[in-house]
Amino acid sequence: MVAAVLQLALLLHVRNTLIDSASEGARHGALLGSDPADGAARAAELIRAGLADSYADDVTAQVVTADGVSLVQVTVRAPMPVVGLFGPGDGLEVVGHAALEVAP
């Protein structure tokens, strides 16, 4: 029972770290003078700093439109930790969004 609780806590930590990194990457990529690729690179850098390098292998960014607003979307696909940090690839997918800054 204790091992299951610890694994669940690890899964939540990994998920929250990925969500935070994707959101921060989107904010970075949405800055005036940046592009979405900068956001993906920032998200991958944050993931590598907080988790294993393999969690930053599939980070993408693009500009999307929602309700007429241009957004930078950073998507992270990573393994779902089932036993320690090991698990099936592409088990988790998280997305971060930020409004694209435009020059006045």
Backbone as ProteinMPNN parsed JSONL, in Angstrom:
{"seq_chain_A": "MVAAVLQLALLLHVRNTLIDSASEGARHGALLGSDPADGAARAAELIRAGLADSYADDVTAQVVTADGVSLVQVTVRAPMPVVGLFGPGDGLEVVGHAALEVAP", "coords_chain_A": {"N_chain_A": [[0.828, -1.188, 0.0], [1.933, 1.235, 0.788], [3.909, 1.55, -1.155], [2.323, 1.883, -3.437], [1.065, 4.324, -2.885], [3.301, 6.004, -2.824], [4.131, 5.759, -5.496], [1.942, 6.874, -6.809], [2.158, 9.483, -5.857], [4.582, 10.182, -7.073], [3.822, 10.019, -9.776], [1.943, 12.138, -9.874], [3.657, 14.258, -9.269], [5.375, 14.224, -11.523], [3.493, 14.724, -13.58], [2.537, 17.296, -12.807], [4.918, 18.761, -12.977], [5.426, 18.569, -15.727], [3.158, 19.907, -16.75], [3.547, 22.487, -15.687], [5.989, 23.145, -16.924], [5.271, 23.069, -19.656], [3.398, 25.156, -19.724], [4.987, 27.346, -18.937], [6.823, 27.302, -21.04], [5.099, 27.918, -23.174], [4.365, 30.548, -22.45], [6.877, 31.763, -22.7], [7.398, 31.364, -25.433], [5.395, 32.946, -26.499], [6.091, 35.537, -26.129], [6.826, 38.84, -27.346], [9.022, 38.994, -30.006], [9.957, 36.453, -29.661], [9.588, 33.035, -30.792], [7.406, 30.182, -31.395], [9.108, 27.919, -31.367], [11.142, 28.682, -29.629], [9.726, 28.575, -27.264], [9.184, 25.826, -27.05], [11.781, 24.879, -26.735], [12.44, 26.09, -24.288], [10.591, 24.84, -22.576], [11.483, 22.17, -22.766], [14.012, 22.464, -21.646], [13.358, 23.127, -18.981], [12.022, 20.788, -18.23], [14.089, 18.905, -18.399], [15.666, 19.863, -16.329], [14.087, 19.323, -14.109], [13.236, 16.676, -14.226], [13.934, 13.375, -15.562], [16.012, 13.199, -18.524], [14.74, 11.863, -20.64], [12.102, 12.571, -20.521], [11.835, 14.906, -21.884], [11.922, 14.451, -24.562], [9.914, 14.652, -26.512], [8.697, 17.382, -27.296], [6.681, 19.864, -28.537], [5.712, 22.836, -30.341], [3.334, 25.26, -31.416], [1.437, 27.757, -33.226], [-1.86, 28.443, -32.492], [-5.388, 29.078, -32.962], [-7.949, 30.227, -30.915], [-11.205, 30.976, -30.303], [-10.868, 33.304, -31.824], [-8.49, 34.337, -30.898], [-5.0, 34.431, -31.084], [-2.843, 31.932, -30.029], [0.036, 30.54, -28.397], [0.813, 27.218, -28.357], [2.144, 24.71, -26.441], [3.035, 21.403, -26.493], [3.58, 18.491, -24.66], [4.686, 15.246, -24.745], [5.166, 12.42, -22.866], [6.711, 9.648, -21.082], [4.63, 7.634, -18.95], [5.137, 7.368, -15.601], [5.338, 4.254, -14.201], [6.658, 2.298, -12.74], [8.778, 3.466, -10.561], [10.545, 5.916, -12.32], [10.089, 4.75, -14.724], [8.185, 3.644, -17.504], [5.436, 3.177, -19.853], [5.995, 4.663, -23.06], [4.848, 7.86, -24.253], [2.661, 8.005, -22.533], [1.682, 10.104, -21.083], [0.236, 13.214, -21.904], [0.484, 16.596, -22.057], [-0.603, 20.019, -22.253], [0.247, 23.394, -22.774], [-0.832, 26.79, -22.869], [-0.566, 30.15, -24.155], [-1.326, 33.581, -24.645], [-0.526, 35.098, -27.69], [1.799, 37.657, -28.033], [1.589, 40.775, -29.698], [2.941, 43.36, -31.752], [2.254, 46.794, -31.005]], "CA_chain_A": [[0.0, 0.0, 0.0], [2.834, 2.393, 0.852], [4.555, 1.687, -2.467], [1.326, 2.419, -4.364], [0.887, 5.745, -2.563], [4.513, 6.695, -3.277], [4.118, 5.803, -6.96], [0.93, 7.86, -7.178], [2.749, 10.802, -5.584], [5.567, 10.415, -8.128], [3.066, 10.291, -10.999], [1.405, 13.489, -9.775], [4.792, 15.189, -9.369], [5.792, 14.261, -12.929], [2.433, 15.4, -14.327], [2.534, 18.717, -12.466], [6.142, 19.35, -13.528], [5.231, 18.689, -17.169], [2.177, 20.969, -16.989], [4.195, 23.771, -15.407], [6.998, 23.391, -17.955], [4.576, 23.385, -20.909], [2.811, 26.492, -19.572], [6.079, 28.331, -18.955], [7.326, 27.323, -22.41], [4.135, 28.663, -23.991], [4.515, 31.972, -22.131], [8.146, 32.214, -23.281], [7.244, 31.392, -26.885], [4.408, 33.953, -26.878], [6.651, 36.88, -25.944], [7.176, 39.593, -28.544], [10.419, 38.745, -30.349], [10.202, 35.016, -29.573], [8.702, 32.236, -31.634], [7.005, 28.961, -30.689], [10.239, 27.005, -31.172], [11.806, 29.112, -28.397], [8.91, 28.063, -26.175], [9.419, 24.382, -26.939], [13.123, 24.709, -26.185], [12.386, 26.462, -22.863], [9.875, 23.774, -21.873], [12.373, 21.013, -22.692], [15.062, 22.801, -20.681], [12.782, 23.022, -17.641], [11.748, 19.376, -17.958], [15.379, 18.248, -18.125], [16.143, 20.31, -15.014], [13.261, 18.8, -13.029], [12.981, 15.244, -14.381], [14.916, 12.695, -16.406], [16.113, 13.741, -19.878], [13.818, 11.188, -21.556], [10.789, 13.217, -20.458], [11.847, 16.084, -22.757], [12.202, 14.013, -25.93], [8.83, 14.972, -27.453], [8.109, 18.685, -26.955], [6.391, 20.604, -29.759], [5.003, 24.103, -30.148], [2.72, 25.815, -32.623], [0.471, 28.83, -33.017], [-3.232, 28.007, -32.728], [-6.384, 30.125, -32.745], [-9.108, 29.809, -30.126], [-12.142, 32.099, -30.139], [-10.334, 34.482, -32.48], [-7.263, 34.789, -30.245], [-3.833, 33.624, -31.422], [-2.184, 31.377, -28.848], [1.13, 29.596, -28.559], [0.49, 25.96, -27.69], [3.274, 23.804, -26.255], [2.556, 20.063, -26.171], [4.622, 17.588, -24.16], [4.324, 13.835, -24.632], [6.216, 11.818, -22.049], [6.334, 8.359, -20.498], [3.905, 7.639, -17.688], [5.923, 6.578, -14.648], [4.573, 3.177, -13.593], [7.565, 1.731, -11.74], [9.777, 4.529, -10.477], [10.37, 6.822, -13.456], [9.987, 3.941, -15.932], [6.827, 3.305, -17.889], [5.195, 3.195, -21.295], [6.191, 5.942, -23.741], [3.659, 8.619, -24.663], [1.547, 7.743, -21.627], [1.18, 11.394, -20.625], [0.271, 14.334, -22.836], [0.022, 17.83, -21.43], [-0.581, 21.15, -23.172], [0.241, 24.728, -22.183], [-1.221, 27.85, -23.816], [-0.352, 31.546, -23.768], [-1.739, 34.518, -25.687], [0.596, 35.592, -28.507], [1.977, 39.112, -27.996], [1.758, 41.401, -31.007], [3.42, 44.744, -31.655], [1.142, 47.746, -31.068]], "C_chain_A": [[0.875, 1.256, 0.0], [3.499, 2.624, -0.498], [3.588, 2.283, -3.486], [1.109, 3.911, -4.13], [2.1, 6.548, -3.034], [4.545, 6.804, -4.796], [3.09, 6.807, -7.457], [1.463, 9.277, -6.957], [3.778, 11.151, -6.653], [4.877, 10.748, -9.442], [2.508, 11.716, -10.982], [2.506, 14.537, -9.869], [5.237, 15.338, -10.823], [4.771, 15.028, -13.758], [2.437, 16.902, -14.061], [3.771, 19.427, -13.005], [6.005, 19.547, -15.035], [4.247, 19.807, -17.505], [2.811, 22.338, -16.781], [5.216, 24.125, -16.487], [6.352, 23.75, -19.287], [3.979, 24.787, -20.851], [3.882, 27.571, -19.632], [6.683, 28.432, -20.35], [6.402, 28.096, -23.336], [4.251, 30.16, -23.717], [5.791, 32.539, -22.748], [8.029, 32.341, -24.802], [6.275, 32.461, -27.372], [4.925, 35.378, -26.731], [6.965, 37.529, -27.287], [8.669, 39.397, -28.805], [10.814, 37.28, -30.225], [9.333, 34.306, -30.599], [8.369, 30.936, -30.901], [8.152, 27.981, -30.451], [11.041, 27.38, -29.925], [11.051, 28.59, -27.174], [9.104, 26.577, -25.962], [10.788, 24.109, -26.327], [13.149, 25.031, -24.686], [11.683, 25.377, -22.056], [10.773, 22.546, -21.709], [13.488, 21.25, -21.679], [14.551, 22.65, -19.242], [12.493, 21.568, -17.264], [13.034, 18.641, -17.629], [15.924, 18.635, -16.749], [15.365, 19.65, -13.881], [13.041, 17.299, -13.053], [14.109, 14.616, -15.187], [14.88, 13.271, -17.821], [15.094, 13.127, -20.84], [12.425, 11.823, -21.546], [10.704, 14.434, -21.376], [12.087, 15.719, -24.217], [11.143, 14.444, -26.941], [8.1, 16.233, -26.994], [7.917, 19.446, -28.263], [5.64, 21.884, -29.422], [4.469, 24.583, -31.48], [1.806, 26.965, -32.229], [-0.898, 28.282, -33.394], [-4.165, 29.192, -32.488], [-7.556, 29.539, -31.978], [-9.97, 31.035, -29.872], [-11.581, 33.4, -30.7], [-9.057, 35.037, -31.88], [-6.125, 33.853, -30.643], [-3.109, 33.219, -30.143], [-0.965, 30.575, -29.262], [0.761, 28.375, -27.728], [1.731, 25.096, -27.635], [2.706, 22.476, -25.772], [3.742, 19.199, -25.763], [4.033, 16.192, -24.081], [5.476, 13.138, -23.937], [5.756, 10.464, -21.526], [5.542, 8.549, -19.2], [4.694, 6.778, -16.697], [5.049, 5.539, -13.939], [5.372, 2.517, -12.48], [8.731, 2.692, -11.632], [9.508, 5.514, -11.594], [10.214, 6.069, -14.777], [8.529, 3.607, -16.224], [6.662, 3.399, -19.383], [5.373, 4.598, -21.877], [4.864, 6.552, -24.159], [2.438, 8.316, -23.799], [0.91, 9.026, -21.122], [1.263, 12.402, -21.765], [-0.317, 15.544, -22.131], [0.212, 18.978, -22.417], [-0.592, 22.436, -22.356], [-0.087, 25.757, -23.243], [-0.838, 29.214, -23.248], [-0.746, 32.43, -24.949], [-0.505, 35.088, -26.377], [0.646, 37.114, -28.429], [2.191, 39.637, -29.406], [2.203, 42.844, -30.788], [2.235, 45.703, -31.781], [1.116, 48.506, -32.372]], "O_chain_A": [[0.586, 2.222, -0.707], [3.638, 3.766, -0.937], [3.99, 3.101, -4.313], [0.982, 4.675, -5.087], [1.95, 7.642, -3.578], [4.946, 7.838, -5.331], [3.342, 7.519, -8.429], [1.24, 10.163, -7.782], [3.842, 12.298, -7.094], [5.3, 11.663, -10.149], [2.598, 12.423, -11.986], [2.313, 15.587, -10.481], [5.451, 16.453, -11.297], [5.143, 15.89, -14.554], [2.351, 17.695, -14.999], [3.683, 20.574, -13.445], [6.421, 20.578, -15.565], [4.476, 20.571, -18.443], [2.634, 23.242, -17.598], [5.295, 25.277, -16.914], [6.834, 24.645, -19.981], [4.048, 25.528, -21.831], [3.706, 28.59, -20.298], [7.021, 29.527, -20.799], [6.867, 28.849, -24.191], [4.236, 30.96, -24.653], [5.794, 33.659, -23.26], [8.507, 33.313, -25.386], [6.325, 32.848, -28.54], [4.267, 36.324, -27.163], [7.326, 36.848, -28.247], [9.487, 39.614, -27.912], [11.907, 36.904, -30.648], [8.446, 34.912, -31.2], [8.992, 30.626, -29.886], [8.165, 27.284, -29.436], [11.562, 26.502, -29.237], [11.661, 28.21, -26.174], [9.182, 26.114, -24.824], [10.936, 23.21, -25.499], [13.799, 24.333, -23.908], [12.134, 25.031, -20.964], [10.819, 21.95, -20.633], [13.864, 20.34, -20.939], [15.25, 22.102, -18.389], [12.696, 21.166, -16.118], [13.076, 17.846, -16.69], [16.57, 17.825, -16.084], [15.916, 19.434, -12.801], [12.7, 16.704, -12.031], [15.122, 15.261, -15.458], [13.847, 13.771, -18.266], [14.634, 13.803, -21.76], [11.653, 11.622, -22.483], [9.611, 14.943, -21.62], [12.42, 16.587, -25.024], [11.455, 14.587, -28.123], [7.031, 16.164, -26.387], [8.872, 19.651, -29.012], [5.019, 22.003, -28.366], [5.066, 24.349, -32.531], [1.448, 27.128, -31.063], [-1.078, 27.727, -34.477], [-3.771, 30.188, -31.881], [-8.091, 28.491, -32.34], [-9.508, 32.017, -29.29], [-11.787, 34.47, -30.128], [-8.583, 36.092, -32.3], [-6.259, 32.633, -30.554], [-2.805, 34.053, -29.29], [-0.932, 29.997, -30.349], [0.437, 28.487, -26.545], [2.313, 24.779, -28.673], [1.988, 22.422, -24.773], [4.773, 19.178, -26.435], [3.009, 15.975, -23.433], [6.626, 13.248, -24.361], [4.562, 10.163, -21.524], [5.763, 9.503, -18.455], [4.893, 5.587, -16.935], [4.144, 5.886, -13.18], [4.838, 2.214, -11.413], [9.586, 2.732, -12.516], [8.363, 5.913, -11.801], [10.207, 6.69, -15.84], [7.745, 3.326, -15.317], [7.621, 3.667, -20.107], [4.961, 5.59, -21.276], [3.884, 5.845, -24.389], [1.306, 8.366, -24.281], [-0.27, 9.039, -20.771], [2.249, 12.436, -22.501], [-1.459, 15.524, -21.671], [1.069, 18.922, -23.298], [-1.332, 22.563, -21.38], [0.33, 25.619, -24.393], [-0.791, 29.409, -22.034], [-0.526, 32.072, -26.106], [0.445, 35.509, -25.718], [-0.342, 37.786, -28.722], [2.89, 39.019, -30.209], [1.883, 43.463, -29.773], [1.319, 45.461, -32.567], [0.24, 49.345, -32.58]]}, "name": "protein", "num_of_chains": 1, "seq": "MVAAVLQLALLLHVRNTLIDSASEGARHGALLGSDPADGAARAAELIRAGLADSYADDVTAQVVTADGVSLVQVTVRAPMPVVGLFGPGDGLEVVGHAALEVAP"}
